[in-house]
Amino acid sequence: MKDNNIGDAFRQRTWNETKSNDSWSIFKIMAELVEGYDRMQKIGPCVSIFGSARTKPDNKYYQMADDIGFLLTKKGYGVITGGGPGIMEAGNKGAQRGGGTSVGLNIDLPFEQSSNPYVDNNKNIDFDYFFVRKVMFVKYSQGFIVMPGGFGTLDELFESLTLIQTLKIARFPIILVSKSFWAGLIDWIKTTLLEAENNISEKDLDLFVMVDTAEEAVKEIDNFYQKYLLKPNF
């Protein structure tokens, strides 16, 4: 019984210390939001490019992301990526090659990642919190171009779809690049989420488009903003 009392006291103390740390972490979160807002509001219209950090420079998707970054700058857009290697590096490389704005929203991780060398020196922003970083992507991107990637890419894709579906942000173009890569997922969304389970509506399928080339991806962005004004999303 005595041991149980000691254990309960230890757990209560640990819980109280955690609550205290949680309160102080609010100030760190606020600091990241303030810095992010302050720096991102000055960058002008940009499009985010998402994709795997593991994609190598000899991969066809790396070259495609490079081309997309380049073509976006020729249309007057800057490029925002997660600032790391792979597809992110390729997007920043293309933006720099085109002489446009190249932004990196880097995240501090224990096993990766360092900022790639193609991010503009004054536009590399480091974050500790994934959710604060995602706020910056969503608020200051005029579109998402989603290359093949892993869990992080899927997270960013589905969060943006959810925010638009629920009218929490203004609609902006979401382009999935490589029909062969995304086909299985989209088929599952149609056959399971929509037809079998009725968990989404048919109009939700209009929230994204699939393309196969860099030119098609950039054209989708350009076509959208021939109809709508460029502005922050919330």
N, C-alpha and C positions, 0 to 999 in steps of 0.2 A: 504493500500500500504506500509505504514511504517512497519507494522508487517511482511509483506512478505520479506522486505529487511532485517529485523533482522533475520528472519528464514533462508534466503539464506546465510547470513554472518555466521551464526552458523554452517550450513551444510558445508560450504566451509572450515571453520576452522577445523571442525571435520574430514573432508576428508583429509586435509593437515596433521593433526596429525597422522592419520592412515597411510598415505604414509611414514611419518617419522619413525613410529614404524616398518613398513614393512622393511625399509632399515636396521634398527638395528637388526631385527630378522634374517637376513641373517647370521650374525656372530654366532648366537646361533645354527642355522642349520649347519653351517660349523663345529662348535665345536662337535656337535653330530656325524657328518659323520667322522671326524678325529678320535675321540675316538673309534667309532665303527670299523672303518677299522683297527686301530692300535691293538685293542684287538682281533678282530675276525680272523685276518690273522695268528694268532698263534695257533688256536685251532685244526687244522688238519681236515681230512675228517669227515663230519657230515651229518646227515639226520634230516630234520625238521618233527616234528609231530604236526599236527594241530587238533583242535577239540574244543568242547564246554567247556567253563569255568564252566558251571553249572552241569556237569556230576559228580555224587556222587560216592564215592569209592565202593558202593555195586552194581553199574551198570556194566553190562557185558562189555561195551566199555571201562570203566576205567581199568578193568583188562587186556583187550586186548592191550590197549596202554602201560600198564606196561610191558607186555610180549614183545611187539614190541621193546620198549626201551632196554630191557634186551638182546634180540636176536641180535639187531644191534651191541651192544658192543662186542658180541661174534664173529662178522664178522669184527671187527676192526673199526667200525664207532662210533663217538660220536653222541649225540642227542641234537638238538636245539628245544626249545619250546618258547612260549610267556612268560614263566616264572610264569604264574598264577596258579589258581586252576583247578580242573576238569581234562580234558584230558591232559592238559599241565603238571600238577603235576604228573599224572600217567606216562607220558613219561620220565620225569626227574627221577622219582622214579625207573623205570626200568633200566635206564642208570646207576644210582648210585648203584643199586643192582648188576649190572654186572661189576662194577669197571671201567666204561668208563667215558668219558668226558660228562658232563651234563651242558648245557648252557641255560640260561634264558634271553630272550630279553624282558624285562618288559616295560610296557607302563604306564605312569602316567595318571590315570583317576579319575574323581571326585567321583565315586561311587564304584569303584573297580580298581585296584587289587593290592594286595601285593604279593611279590615274594614267591613262595612255598619253603619249606625247603629242597628240593632235588636238588636244583641248586648248583653247585660248588661255593664256596665262592668267588673265583677270576674270575668267569665267569657269574656273574650276572650284566647285563648292563641295565640301565634305560634310557628310551627315552621319550621325550615330543611329538615328531612328529611321527605319524603313518607311514608316507611315508619314513622317514629315517630308521625306524625299518624294514620296508618291503625291503628296499635296502639290509640290512644285511642278511635277510632270503634268498633272491634270489641269492645274490653274493656268500654266503659261505655255502649253502646247496647243497649236492650232490643228493638230492632227496626230494620230499614232500610226506609224508604219511598223508592222509587226513581222519580223523575220522569223525563221525557224529558231526555236529555243527550248528551254526547259521549264522548270517550275516557276522561276522568277518571271519569265516572259508570259506564261499563262496567268500568273497572278496579276500582272499589269493589264493584260488583255481583259480578263473577266471583271476586274474592278472597274475599268472604264466603261464596259458594257452595262454593268449594273447601275453605275451613276447616271448614265444617259437614260437607261430604261426607266429608272425611278424619278427622273426629272430633277435630280439633285444638281446636275450641271447642264449647260447648254450642249446641244448636239454638235459634235465635230466628226470629221471623217476618221474611220478606223479601217485600215487596209491590211489584209493578210497577204503576205508575199509567198508564193509557191503553192499552187493549188494541190499538187501531189502531196506536199507535206501536211497541209491542213485538212485534206479531204476526209480522212477518217474521223477526225473530231467533229467536223461539220455534219457529216452523215449521222453520227451519234446524237448530236444536238437535234437534228431534224426528226430522226426516227424514234428516239427515246424521250427526250425532253418535250418535244412538241407533240408528236403523233401518239405515242404510247401513254405518256404520263400527263400530258396537257399542263406541263409546268412552266411553259412560256407561251406567248402568243405568236402567231405567224408573222406579225409585223416586226417582232424583235429580230427576225432574220435580216431585216433591212438595215440594221445598225452597223453592219460591216460589209465589206466587199472583198473578194479574192482576186488577185492578179498574178501574173507570171513574170513580168519584166519590170525593170527600174522605171522605164518610161511610163508604163501603165500606172504604176504606183503614184508617181508625181502628177500625172494627168488627173487622177482622182482628187488629189488635194486641190489642184488648180481649178478644176471644174466646180468644186464645192464653193470656193471663195469667189467665184464669179457671180454667185447667187447671194452669199451671206457676208456680213461684215466681219472683219478681223477684230477680235477682242478677247480679253481674258474670259475664262469659262465660268467663273462664279465670283 
